[in-house]
Amino acid sequence: MTELPADAIYDLRSPTDVALSPDGERLAIVVDEFDPDEETRRSSLVVVPTDGNEEPHRLTRASSASSPDWSPDGSRLGFLAARETDTALRVGADEDAERGGDEDRGEGSESDDGDDEPTTQLWVFDLDRGGDARQLTDREEGVREFAWAPEGDRLVVSARDPTQEERDYLDRREEGGPIETERLQHKADGVGWLDSVTTYLFVIEYGSREETRLDEAYGAGAMEPLSGLQPAWAPGERIAFVTNREGEPDDSYAMDVCTIEPDGSDFRERTDGSLMASSPAWSPDGERLAFVAGQPDNWCVPSEVYVADGEVRSLSATLDRTVARDARAHWLDGETLIARVANEGNTRLVRLPVDGEAAWTFDAQGEGRSLAGCDVASGTVALLVDDPGTGFDPYAFDAAALDGGDEPLTRLADLNAGFERADAFPSMTRIEVESEGESIEALVYYPEEFDPEEPVVHPLLVGIHGGPMSYDEPIRSFDFAYWTSRGYLVMRPNYRGSSSYGRAFCESLRGRWGTHEVTDIVACTEALCERGWADSERLFVTGFSYGGISTAFLVSQTDLYTAAAAEHGIYDLRSCFGTDDTHRWLENDFGLPWEESESYDAASSITDVDAIETPLLVTTGGEDWRCPPSQAEQLYVSVKKRGIPAKLVVYPEEHHAIGDPDRAIHRYEELATWFERFDPSRE
């Protein structure tokens, strides 16, 4: 098989979000793709009919777009984008007069001389009338989220609103001034250094663009910089959102569901500070409010779907399974919801009656494909289906087919039909391995020439998922294709600590990093060697985030692997505390470092660096506030001091994830070169 070049990533398109029109007849899709001319990642907005009879129609081209949401009558499509200022706001005399003219325009978009970078604003396509999108907001600090009013005549947005003193500070920062803070939660990955500016909800009149700030609807809490306020407007005159009203919000992951009238009156807290709530969703009649919530002080406890209708109660507690990351609950009707829930190395749909038992549904999905997105409207269900064999694409079907056994899905787009190396994507099989009396599941991706029934040994790449409260499931991944096209088997183990096998399985690793997951990953690796699948002399391991943490634990406890790459991890919990954006998480799991020093040392691979003999590549993002780059430097220098082959790669300006396509390409090539360098079968 011809090796898949790393720069083929420029040819791939991946859906990241879907939004159904209210009548269920059209689907808006956000498609992530790389722009080879600008060497950057973009998110485009496309619309396609849900009957599958037409090709998708692209709405945005030049700039990224996100968060599509249809007006209640389906005639308009709102979205967020950082684009050049709407011409109407530049030269429209009437509208400028309403807003105070050019002097008060702010810096929501590029200035006339093009010096200022545009910030994210709210835009709306009028799909009945056609034409380009209309810019609704022009806020200097941009807009983060929005939702439509039930009549479509207003919208609610969340946006930062600095005081004059805060504005002066931001201006000094912009000019290179010092960072000043008194916040406990003083940084957030991908956001940067935090300040004291408050985010509020604003109600906007669609026609006039006039804004009203809701003073009691403001954001706070350690999670708020990452989660936002997530506003949702009820069919009646109420707006739901999430925030924190703790005494010290920055020292808590709690997020409460609150409601307020659109005139800013009648603020109410619907939860009591004991949950980390997200994604409020109103029932069709506006009488019930559903949301997803987990435990703020223990992320190993499965997150659940709750409903507030006089009392707050969980609808999914009996499952002992967690709602999938970033998933929300969707109302099928006034009495029933569905949600994507993690279950044994997969993401499945669950039916959740308001008065009844939660039950798994949509058996037509099967075990070999996963669900990465969902929306429901007027009896239509839209899904993003990830299938290792056929691709990652949007589908739709009639909600009545949820309980049917036949294939109900209509594929709405083949997003990668033009990808020239479709043959490079590997097949996948599941294996089960016993480890300390526990059944551990792993997914194995293999190249075209490999036959699991009559195997010939291949080099093995063990890829460890992050979290650790996460899980691997069947997906079609460029990452896997890149490695299998080079002759590797790729194994993705769902070690103890993974979150799709119930609370006890996940919680067994809480406060015990570097224990069970090491045992489980080694057991899965040795099992593939015993089966004659993997070459015991050509075993390689890597992982990102907690996968990087696990990689360092592995090489400090075993010399099983030929070479390793620890990517974007933390290796010394004591020195990490306070330099990352997860101080509260570390305290929840390990206590405070000055009180529980032994626990911190036990969960730090740096304390066993003298046992590392495996050649080690260490990578990090230059602005990674989740796993700070100083952690990678510590590990690298410690290993290098001992004379072990080691290399450090720092990606400037990158956060916890690598977003720049050229840096992503470099990462693939760097890993391949590192593993080949120590592969005994290669010259």
Secondary structure, DSSP 8 states (H G I E B T S, - for coil): -----GGGGGG-EEEEEEEE-TTSSEEEEEEEEEETTTTEEEEEEEEEETTS-S--EE---SS-EEEEEE-TTSSEEEEEE--S--HHHHH-HHHHHHHT-GGG--SSS--TTS-S----EEEEEETTT-SS-EE----TT---EEEE-TTSSEEEEEEE---HHHHHHHHHHHTT-------SS-EETTTEE--S--EEEEEEETTT--EEEEEEEE--STTHHHH----EE-SSS-EEEEE---SSGGG---BEEEEE-TTS---EE-S-SSSEEEEEEE-TTSS-EEEEEEBTTBTTS--EEEEESSSEEESSGGG---B-TT--EEEEETTEEEEEEE-SSSEEEEEEETTS--EEE-GGG-SS-EEEEEEEETTEEEEEEEETTTEEEEEEEEGGGGG-SS---EE---TTTT-TTGGGS-EEEEEEEEETTEEEEEEEEE-TT--TTS---EEEEEEE-SSSS--------HHHHHHHTTT-EEEEEE-TT-SSS-HHHHHTTTT-TTSHHHHHHHHHHHHHHHTTSEEEEEEEEEEETHHHHHHHHHHHH----SEEEEES----HHHHTTTSS-HHHHHHHH--TTT-HHHHHHT-GGGGGGG--S-EEEEEETT-SSS-HHHHHHHHHHHHHTT--EEEEEETT--SS---HHHHHHHHHHHHHHHHHH-TT--
